[in-house]
């Protein structure tokens, strides 16, 4: 599952975030070039956006649905897609004007009423597997005419709302096809062709083989697809997928090969491993009530000592073979406003002496016993090797005695949110590439981690970054916030950030341009 947005967002103040429109000229049209065959292990949960909140479904939605705003390839700033322009028209109203003449593949018109229906439907259905939580700050959606959509927000001046419009919660669906109050079956969706994105689905064997064909009427941000057809083959075993790309049976692999397989493929002259900074993060969470330490000062010292003793470079290179990179802030590189506060404060390399001093100055006896929990199901089989390495690194300092335990995901989720683990593994699959998505869910008083962290100073800084409309001023507020969190609180210890990785044959073009922190893999840029 992708991470769910837990806390409501936005506070009073005048919004100045506005995005000027693209032109309204048609950019669609049938693609050309040889067909592309993509392999993946990510399964589709549903083609209905109301039920889909996972990477496999996002891959399909990116191709066939249009959004008011979207992320251009290689860019973390949302731009108009179905919209001609969007922006705040009052502190609590965000408005979009649609391009003229939009339509679905089946011929139905795509209007502001389609957009209102899509958002109202998402909120009403509120499927437990769906992305409705991303719209927690949405009070209502209004369509006063065929081209205008007004979103009234519960809290004013929410600078993240434009970045929510390209997410799975905001796909535009056909009001003449989808039921307003229940999820639609994949087979019925494919038959009805309620698509308006760069591609339509021409053949659908769910999670086995799906064929996409370019939509000649697409009028949006991504433009004309470079390949007329793209076929996706789904694999149960990544090892078979690796063999097929090596043998030229498929053109591109998108999710999920093991670090060892990727390391091997880098030495294969028939393929290229494409890699760029991504948005996933891995970190250690401390339950501030149950972690080691007799008082707040000792508990903070334990957290600082752990943060200082871990060798992130070794984890990235030895365990993950370069598929993940060291992370020195809750916000990863590539996201606007990201810093490397942890490196600036504690240094880039592990420092045993500094770790020992933190503990000694607080009066904390050593070795500190850490009961450290992790799971292999949700974050991959490499988690076992990752946490064995962390245990070895911490114990090599002589400052810690680490007791490792692994739990299956369902039980893990229940226990970690009910004070079951004093120190535990967690990760984040972002909803959109904005710094707030890496901060607010973790560091409010009622946070997603349920680790009992909360502080009025941090809450005030979170409110300030969210409502600051000037990008330069917001970056300054974000830098201060990240520094304060890492220097004075450290409720989580950032470890690694994932890279966006795809493997392709030497004759495949365009892969690098679609690898970015948005996690949207755009078929339309691929060609051979």
NORWO-V407030 format. One record per residue. N is the residue number from 1. RES is the residue in one letter. PHI is phi in whole degrees, 0 to 359 (* if undefined). OMEGA is omega in whole degrees, -180 to 180 (999 if undefined). Layout:
n=N res=RES phi=PHI omega=OMEGA
n=N res=RES phi=PHI omega=OMEGA
//
This chain:
n=1 res=X phi=* omega=171
n=2 res=X phi=279 omega=-176
n=3 res=X phi=290 omega=178
n=4 res=X phi=265 omega=179
n=5 res=X phi=279 omega=-172
n=6 res=X phi=264 omega=-172
n=7 res=X phi=270 omega=171
n=8 res=X phi=292 omega=-174
n=9 res=X phi=233 omega=172
n=10 res=X phi=102 omega=179
n=11 res=X phi=212 omega=-173
n=12 res=X phi=296 omega=179
n=13 res=X phi=146 omega=-177
n=14 res=X phi=277 omega=179
n=15 res=X phi=275 omega=177
n=16 res=X phi=236 omega=179
n=17 res=X phi=287 omega=177
n=18 res=X phi=216 omega=-179
n=19 res=X phi=238 omega=-179
n=20 res=X phi=292 omega=-172
n=21 res=X phi=274 omega=168
n=22 res=X phi=279 omega=174
n=23 res=X phi=290 omega=-177
n=24 res=X phi=259 omega=179
n=25 res=X phi=290 omega=-178
n=26 res=X phi=294 omega=179
n=27 res=X phi=246 omega=-176
n=28 res=X phi=279 omega=-180
n=29 res=X phi=130 omega=-179
n=30 res=X phi=298 omega=180
n=31 res=X phi=278 omega=177
n=32 res=X phi=229 omega=175
n=33 res=X phi=78 omega=-180
n=34 res=X phi=291 omega=178
n=35 res=X phi=294 omega=-179
n=36 res=X phi=248 omega=177
n=37 res=X phi=245 omega=-177
n=38 res=X phi=253 omega=175
n=39 res=X phi=249 omega=179
n=40 res=X phi=205 omega=171
n=41 res=X phi=257 omega=179
n=42 res=X phi=286 omega=-178
n=43 res=X phi=269 omega=175
n=44 res=X phi=279 omega=173
n=45 res=X phi=283 omega=-178
n=46 res=X phi=199 omega=171
n=47 res=X phi=275 omega=177
n=48 res=X phi=275 omega=-177
n=49 res=X phi=303 omega=-178
n=50 res=X phi=292 omega=-177
n=51 res=X phi=245 omega=-170
n=52 res=X phi=250 omega=178
n=53 res=X phi=216 omega=-176
n=54 res=X phi=206 omega=-175
n=55 res=X phi=294 omega=-180
n=56 res=X phi=296 omega=178
n=57 res=X phi=289 omega=178
n=58 res=X phi=299 omega=179
n=59 res=X phi=302 omega=179
n=60 res=X phi=290 omega=-177
n=61 res=X phi=298 omega=-180
n=62 res=X phi=301 omega=-175
n=63 res=X phi=274 omega=-166
n=64 res=X phi=253 omega=180
n=65 res=X phi=252 omega=174
n=66 res=X phi=260 omega=180
n=67 res=X phi=231 omega=176
n=68 res=X phi=302 omega=178
n=69 res=X phi=236 omega=178
n=70 res=X phi=210 omega=179
n=71 res=X phi=261 omega=175
n=72 res=X phi=298 omega=178
n=73 res=X phi=303 omega=177
n=74 res=X phi=80 omega=-175
n=75 res=X phi=227 omega=-179
n=76 res=X phi=267 omega=179
n=77 res=X phi=257 omega=-179
n=78 res=X phi=294 omega=179
n=79 res=X phi=231 omega=-179
n=80 res=X phi=299 omega=177
n=81 res=X phi=244 omega=172
n=82 res=X phi=287 omega=179
n=83 res=X phi=280 omega=171
n=84 res=X phi=271 omega=175
n=85 res=X phi=200 omega=178
n=86 res=X phi=217 omega=176
n=87 res=X phi=174 omega=177
n=88 res=X phi=285 omega=175
n=89 res=X phi=254 omega=171
n=90 res=X phi=199 omega=-178
n=91 res=X phi=304 omega=-177
n=92 res=X phi=243 omega=-179
n=93 res=X phi=236 omega=176
n=94 res=X phi=250 omega=-172
n=95 res=X phi=240 omega=176
n=96 res=X phi=230 omega=172
n=97 res=X phi=252 omega=-177
n=98 res=X phi=279 omega=170
n=99 res=X phi=293 omega=179
n=100 res=X phi=283 omega=171
n=101 res=X phi=74 omega=179
n=102 res=X phi=289 omega=177
n=103 res=X phi=207 omega=175
n=104 res=X phi=277 omega=-179
n=105 res=X phi=302 omega=-179
n=106 res=X phi=283 omega=178
n=107 res=X phi=98 omega=179
n=108 res=X phi=293 omega=179
n=109 res=X phi=289 omega=174
n=110 res=X phi=256 omega=-177
n=111 res=X phi=234 omega=177
n=112 res=X phi=300 omega=178
n=113 res=X phi=293 omega=175
n=114 res=X phi=296 omega=-180
n=115 res=X phi=295 omega=179
n=116 res=X phi=302 omega=178
n=117 res=X phi=303 omega=-177
n=118 res=X phi=297 omega=-179
n=119 res=X phi=287 omega=178
n=120 res=X phi=299 omega=-180
n=121 res=X phi=295 omega=179
n=122 res=X phi=303 omega=-178
n=123 res=X phi=292 omega=-176
n=124 res=X phi=292 omega=-178
n=125 res=X phi=292 omega=176
n=126 res=X phi=45 omega=-178
n=127 res=X phi=296 omega=-179
n=128 res=X phi=298 omega=176
n=129 res=X phi=261 omega=-175
n=130 res=X phi=262 omega=-174
n=131 res=X phi=261 omega=-176
n=132 res=X phi=305 omega=-178
n=133 res=X phi=302 omega=178
n=134 res=X phi=294 omega=-177
n=135 res=X phi=257 omega=-177
n=136 res=X phi=299 omega=-180
n=137 res=X phi=268 omega=-180
n=138 res=X phi=271 omega=178
n=139 res=X phi=274 omega=-179
n=140 res=X phi=196 omega=177
n=141 res=X phi=234 omega=-176
n=142 res=X phi=231 omega=177
n=143 res=X phi=234 omega=-177
n=144 res=X phi=292 omega=175
n=145 res=X phi=208 omega=-173
n=146 res=X phi=291 omega=-175
n=147 res=X phi=247 omega=-173
n=148 res=X phi=243 omega=176
n=149 res=X phi=235 omega=178
n=150 res=X phi=242 omega=177
n=151 res=X phi=255 omega=175
n=152 res=X phi=267 omega=-176
n=153 res=X phi=261 omega=179
n=154 res=X phi=293 omega=179
n=155 res=X phi=243 omega=-173
n=156 res=X phi=281 omega=167
n=157 res=X phi=59 omega=-180
n=158 res=X phi=279 omega=-177
n=159 res=X phi=288 omega=179
n=160 res=X phi=271 omega=-174
n=161 res=X phi=301 omega=176
n=162 res=X phi=302 omega=-179
n=163 res=X phi=282 omega=176
n=164 res=X phi=280 omega=-177
n=165 res=X phi=295 omega=173
n=166 res=X phi=273 omega=-174
n=167 res=X phi=274 omega=-178
n=168 res=X phi=297 omega=179
n=169 res=X phi=285 omega=-169
n=170 res=X phi=239 omega=176
n=171 res=X phi=296 omega=-179
n=172 res=X phi=271 omega=-180
n=173 res=X phi=244 omega=-176
n=174 res=X phi=276 omega=-178
n=175 res=X phi=292 omega=178
n=176 res=X phi=275 omega=-177
n=177 res=X phi=246 omega=-173
n=178 res=X phi=278 omega=173
n=179 res=X phi=291 omega=-174
n=180 res=X phi=282 omega=-170
n=181 res=X phi=231 omega=178
n=182 res=X phi=207 omega=-178
n=183 res=X phi=284 omega=-179
n=184 res=X phi=258 omega=-179
n=185 res=X phi=291 omega=-179
n=186 res=X phi=304 omega=-176
n=187 res=X phi=298 omega=179
n=188 res=X phi=289 omega=178
n=189 res=X phi=295 omega=-179
n=190 res=X phi=299 omega=-180
n=191 res=X phi=295 omega=-175
n=192 res=X phi=278 omega=178
n=193 res=X phi=53 omega=179
n=194 res=X phi=272 omega=-174
n=195 res=X phi=252 omega=177
n=196 res=X phi=221 omega=180
n=197 res=X phi=277 omega=-179
n=198 res=X phi=298 omega=-178
n=199 res=X phi=231 omega=167
n=200 res=X phi=243 omega=178
n=201 res=X phi=265 omega=-178
n=202 res=X phi=261 omega=179
n=203 res=X phi=208 omega=-172
n=204 res=X phi=220 omega=170
n=205 res=X phi=244 omega=-165
n=206 res=X phi=307 omega=177
n=207 res=X phi=57 omega=172
n=208 res=X phi=233 omega=-179
n=209 res=X phi=209 omega=-179
n=210 res=X phi=230 omega=-180
n=211 res=X phi=249 omega=178
n=212 res=X phi=250 omega=176
n=213 res=X phi=233 omega=-175
n=214 res=X phi=299 omega=-180
n=215 res=X phi=264 omega=-176
n=216 res=X phi=293 omega=-178
n=217 res=X phi=262 omega=180
n=218 res=X phi=298 omega=180
n=219 res=X phi=229 omega=-175
n=220 res=X phi=205 omega=-172
n=221 res=X phi=298 omega=-171
n=222 res=X phi=283 omega=179
n=223 res=X phi=75 omega=-176
n=224 res=X phi=291 omega=176
n=225 res=X phi=299 omega=180
n=226 res=X phi=280 omega=177
n=227 res=X phi=238 omega=-176
n=228 res=X phi=291 omega=-180
n=229 res=X phi=231 omega=174
n=230 res=X phi=225 omega=179
n=231 res=X phi=245 omega=179
n=232 res=X phi=249 omega=177
n=233 res=X phi=252 omega=-176
n=234 res=X phi=259 omega=-176
n=235 res=X phi=244 omega=172
n=236 res=X phi=277 omega=-179
n=237 res=X phi=240 omega=-180
n=238 res=X phi=296 omega=-179
n=239 res=X phi=296 omega=177
n=240 res=X phi=292 omega=178
n=241 res=X phi=295 omega=177
n=242 res=X phi=300 omega=-179
n=243 res=X phi=297 omega=-179
n=244 res=X phi=294 omega=179
n=245 res=X phi=289 omega=177
n=246 res=X phi=295 omega=-177
n=247 res=X phi=271 omega=179
n=248 res=X phi=80 omega=179
n=249 res=X phi=283 omega=171
n=250 res=X phi=229 omega=-175
n=251 res=X phi=268 omega=-173
n=252 res=X phi=220 omega=170
n=253 res=X phi=249 omega=177
n=254 res=X phi=231 omega=179
n=255 res=X phi=68 omega=-6
n=256 res=X phi=220 omega=176
n=257 res=X phi=264 omega=-179
n=258 res=X phi=287 omega=176
n=259 res=X phi=306 omega=180
n=260 res=X phi=293 omega=178
n=261 res=X phi=297 omega=-180
n=262 res=X phi=295 omega=179
n=263 res=X phi=297 omega=178
n=264 res=X phi=293 omega=-177
n=265 res=X phi=293 omega=178
n=266 res=X phi=297 omega=180
n=267 res=X phi=261 omega=-180
n=268 res=X phi=263 omega=-176
n=269 res=X phi=289 omega=-177
n=270 res=X phi=273 omega=-176
n=271 res=X phi=228 omega=174
n=272 res=X phi=238 omega=173
n=273 res=X phi=267 omega=-179
n=274 res=X phi=266 omega=-174
n=275 res=X phi=213 omega=174
n=276 res=X phi=210 omega=180
n=277 res=X phi=304 omega=180
n=278 res=X phi=244 omega=-175
n=279 res=X phi=244 omega=-179
n=280 res=X phi=288 omega=178
n=281 res=X phi=226 omega=176
n=282 res=X phi=233 omega=-176
n=283 res=X phi=200 omega=176
n=284 res=X phi=253 omega=-180
n=285 res=X phi=254 omega=175
n=286 res=X phi=251 omega=170
n=287 res=X phi=279 omega=-172
n=288 res=X phi=294 omega=178
n=289 res=X phi=274 omega=-170
n=290 res=X phi=245 omega=180
n=291 res=X phi=292 omega=179
n=292 res=X phi=298 omega=179
n=293 res=X phi=130 omega=-177
n=294 res=X phi=272 omega=180
n=295 res=X phi=205 omega=-178
n=296 res=X phi=303 omega=-179
n=297 res=X phi=294 omega=178
n=298 res=X phi=292 omega=179
n=299 res=X phi=296 omega=177
n=300 res=X phi=296 omega=179
n=301 res=X phi=298 omega=177
n=302 res=X phi=298 omega=-179
n=303 res=X phi=296 omega=179
n=304 res=X phi=294 omega=180
n=305 res=X phi=294 omega=177
n=306 res=X phi=296 omega=-179
n=307 res=X phi=300 omega=-177
n=308 res=X phi=278 omega=-174
n=309 res=X phi=272 omega=-175
n=310 res=X phi=282 omega=178
n=311 res=X phi=261 omega=-177
n=312 res=X phi=293 omega=179
n=313 res=X phi=300 omega=-180
n=314 res=X phi=294 omega=177
n=315 res=X phi=298 omega=-177
n=316 res=X phi=295 omega=-174
n=317 res=X phi=275 omega=-174
n=318 res=X phi=280 omega=-177
n=319 res=X phi=276 omega=-171
n=320 res=X phi=255 omega=174
n=321 res=X phi=52 omega=177
n=322 res=X phi=83 omega=178
n=323 res=X phi=281 omega=171
n=324 res=X phi=237 omega=-178
n=325 res=X phi=234 omega=178
n=326 res=X phi=302 omega=-179
n=327 res=X phi=239 omega=-176
n=328 res=X phi=239 omega=176
n=329 res=X phi=195 omega=173
n=330 res=X phi=299 omega=-179
n=331 res=X phi=260 omega=-176
n=332 res=X phi=280 omega=175
n=333 res=X phi=304 omega=-180
n=334 res=X phi=96 omega=177
n=335 res=X phi=267 omega=-180
n=336 res=X phi=307 omega=-180
n=337 res=X phi=93 omega=-179
n=338 res=X phi=290 omega=173
n=339 res=X phi=234 omega=173
n=340 res=X phi=237 omega=-172
n=341 res=X phi=302 omega=-178
n=342 res=X phi=298 omega=178
n=343 res=X phi=294 omega=-179
n=344 res=X phi=297 omega=-175
n=345 res=X phi=274 omega=-171
n=346 res=X phi=249 omega=-178
n=347 res=X phi=97 omega=-177
n=348 res=X phi=279 omega=-175
n=349 res=X phi=255 omega=177
n=350 res=X phi=298 omega=-175
n=351 res=X phi=222 omega=-178
n=352 res=X phi=299 omega=-178
n=353 res=X phi=297 omega=179
n=354 res=X phi=295 omega=179
n=355 res=X phi=298 omega=179
n=356 res=X phi=297 omega=-179
n=357 res=X phi=293 omega=177
n=358 res=X phi=304 omega=-178
n=359 res=X phi=291 omega=-179
n=360 res=X phi=296 omega=-179
n=361 res=X phi=297 omega=180
n=362 res=X phi=270 omega=-177
n=363 res=X phi=81 omega=-178
n=364 res=X phi=276 omega=180
n=365 res=X phi=289 omega=179
n=366 res=X phi=240 omega=0
n=367 res=X phi=285 omega=177
n=368 res=X phi=280 omega=179
n=369 res=X phi=274 omega=179
n=370 res=X phi=247 omega=171
n=371 res=X phi=266 omega=-170
n=372 res=X phi=249 omega=-175
n=373 res=X phi=256 omega=175
n=374 res=X phi=212 omega=178
n=375 res=X phi=225 omega=-180
n=376 res=X phi=265 omega=-173
n=377 res=X phi=289 omega=-168
n=378 res=X phi=274 omega=-175
n=379 res=X phi=245 omega=173
n=380 res=X phi=95 omega=-177
n=381 res=X phi=295 omega=179
n=382 res=X phi=293 omega=179
n=383 res=X phi=300 omega=180
n=384 res=X phi=297 omega=179
n=385 res=X phi=292 omega=180
n=386 res=X phi=300 omega=-175
n=387 res=X phi=281 omega=170
n=388 res=X phi=295 omega=179
n=389 res=X phi=293 omega=178
n=390 res=X phi=298 omega=177
n=391 res=X phi=303 omega=-179
n=392 res=X phi=297 omega=-180
n=393 res=X phi=297 omega=-178
n=394 res=X phi=292 omega=-178
n=395 res=X phi=288 omega=179
n=396 res=X phi=296 omega=178
n=397 res=X phi=284 omega=-174
n=398 res=X phi=79 omega=-176
n=399 res=X phi=263 omega=-174
n=400 res=X phi=224 omega=167
n=401 res=X phi=239 omega=-172
n=402 res=X phi=255 omega=175
n=403 res=X phi=253 omega=-178
n=404 res=X phi=269 omega=174
n=405 res=X phi=219 omega=179
n=406 res=X phi=241 omega=-176
n=407 res=X phi=224 omega=177
n=408 res=X phi=290 omega=-163
n=409 res=X phi=299 omega=-177
n=410 res=X phi=298 omega=178
n=411 res=X phi=293 omega=-180
n=412 res=X phi=300 omega=-179
n=413 res=X phi=300 omega=-179
n=414 res=X phi=293 omega=-175
n=415 res=X phi=290 omega=-176
n=416 res=X phi=293 omega=-179
n=417 res=X phi=269 omega=179
n=418 res=X phi=230 omega=175
n=419 res=X phi=64 omega=-178
n=420 res=X phi=283 omega=-176
n=421 res=X phi=233 omega=177
n=422 res=X phi=286 omega=179
n=423 res=X phi=217 omega=-174
n=424 res=X phi=206 omega=178
n=425 res=X phi=283 omega=168
n=426 res=X phi=206 omega=179
n=427 res=X phi=213 omega=-176
n=428 res=X phi=224 omega=173
n=429 res=X phi=252 omega=-167
n=430 res=X phi=293 omega=176
n=431 res=X phi=275 omega=-179
n=432 res=X phi=200 omega=-174
n=433 res=X phi=277 omega=174
n=434 res=X phi=230 omega=-177
n=435 res=X phi=303 omega=-178
n=436 res=X phi=300 omega=-179
n=437 res=X phi=290 omega=177
n=438 res=X phi=258 omega=-173
n=439 res=X phi=241 omega=-174
n=440 res=X phi=300 omega=-179
n=441 res=X phi=297 omega=-175
n=442 res=X phi=259 omega=-164
n=443 res=X phi=238 omega=169
n=444 res=X phi=274 omega=-177
n=445 res=X phi=294 omega=177
n=446 res=X phi=259 omega=-169
n=447 res=X phi=274 omega=-178
n=448 res=X phi=301 omega=-175
n=449 res=X phi=280 omega=-178
n=450 res=X phi=55 omega=-177
n=451 res=X phi=252 omega=174
n=452 res=X phi=69 omega=174
n=453 res=X phi=268 omega=174
n=454 res=X phi=182 omega=-179
n=455 res=X phi=208 omega=-178
n=456 res=X phi=301 omega=-180
n=457 res=X phi=296 omega=-180
n=458 res=X phi=293 omega=177
n=459 res=X phi=300 omega=179
n=460 res=X phi=296 omega=179
n=461 res=X phi=291 omega=176
n=462 res=X phi=297 omega=178
n=463 res=X phi=297 omega=-178
n=464 res=X phi=292 omega=-179
n=465 res=X phi=291 omega=-177
n=466 res=X phi=291 omega=-172
n=467 res=X phi=259 omega=179
n=468 res=X phi=274 omega=-176
n=469 res=X phi=276 omega=179
n=470 res=X phi=277 omega=-176
n=471 res=X phi=303 omega=-179
n=472 res=X phi=293 omega=179
n=473 res=X phi=292 omega=178
n=474 res=X phi=295 omega=178
n=475 res=X phi=299 omega=178
n=476 res=X phi=294 omega=178
n=477 res=X phi=297 omega=179
n=478 res=X phi=296 omega=179
n=479 res=X phi=297 omega=178
n=480 res=X phi=297 omega=-179
n=481 res=X phi=298 omega=-180
n=482 res=X phi=295 omega=178
n=483 res=X phi=296 omega=-178
n=484 res=X phi=297 omega=179
n=485 res=X phi=298 omega=-176
n=486 res=X phi=283 omega=-177
n=487 res=X phi=276 omega=-168
n=488 res=X phi=245 omega=-174
n=489 res=X phi=229 omega=177
n=490 res=X phi=53 omega=179
n=491 res=X phi=291 omega=170
n=492 res=X phi=232 omega=175
n=493 res=X phi=249 omega=178
n=494 res=X phi=297 omega=-179
n=495 res=X phi=243 omega=-170
n=496 res=X phi=217 omega=172
n=497 res=X phi=237 omega=-176
n=498 res=X phi=279 omega=174
n=499 res=X phi=264 omega=170
n=500 res=X phi=282 omega=-174
n=501 res=X phi=229 omega=171
n=502 res=X phi=221 omega=178
n=503 res=X phi=244 omega=-177
n=504 res=X phi=218 omega=173
n=505 res=X phi=296 omega=-176
n=506 res=X phi=297 omega=-178
n=507 res=X phi=269 omega=-178
n=508 res=X phi=268 omega=-180
n=509 res=X phi=249 omega=170
n=510 res=X phi=94 omega=-175
n=511 res=X phi=297 omega=-176
n=512 res=X phi=301 omega=-174
n=513 res=X phi=289 omega=-179
n=514 res=X phi=257 omega=178
n=515 res=X phi=268 omega=-178
n=516 res=X phi=204 omega=-175
n=517 res=X phi=295 omega=178
n=518 res=X phi=289 omega=-177
n=519 res=X phi=67 omega=177
n=520 res=X phi=267 omega=178
n=521 res=X phi=262 omega=-170
n=522 res=X phi=262 omega=-179
n=523 res=X phi=297 omega=-172
n=524 res=X phi=297 omega=-180
n=525 res=X phi=269 omega=-176
n=526 res=X phi=274 omega=176
n=527 res=X phi=203 omega=174
n=528 res=X phi=205 omega=999
//
